């Protein structure tokens, strides 16, 4: 707030003091929010690290199972079993609140399918194909959960950066400028009061001399 644009009146001073009070209150709230988001971020980051390890583990297990199934049954039998699958995973997207910020909530349905409902013949299919199918179902569940955690972590990071910019703007720009404006108004009011006092004394002397 440039001082040359300020009209030094008592009402202007009251307004500036009111804005300073509101800005300081907002600063405290935003700082608490920033600190809370950082705590949540580190908690989610720990989950993300574990989920990444789980994805690698489940992916490795699934690839191992499918390699065994191909080696024993042949690639054509594995493909036939895959094409025979009837159930498709259904992903439900929702949301949940963290520190007042909405983050995604992902749920995956129809993942673990009973052997009798897979679509391929149980008798004609070996246990190796069934084990591979179960391994990939497990991997899919892990990937869905990992996607939710990773997206939440990214949203939290974006919100932290946004909140940090607001905190910095209040701390280093808005509040100092308002305080400077308040000090300027107070100085000008005191200066005007001194000028009025001097003027009144001068008028008094003139009236007494007349």
Beta strands, then each sheet from edge to edge (+ up, - down):
strand 1: 90-98
strand 2: 101-109
sheet 1: 1+ 2-
end
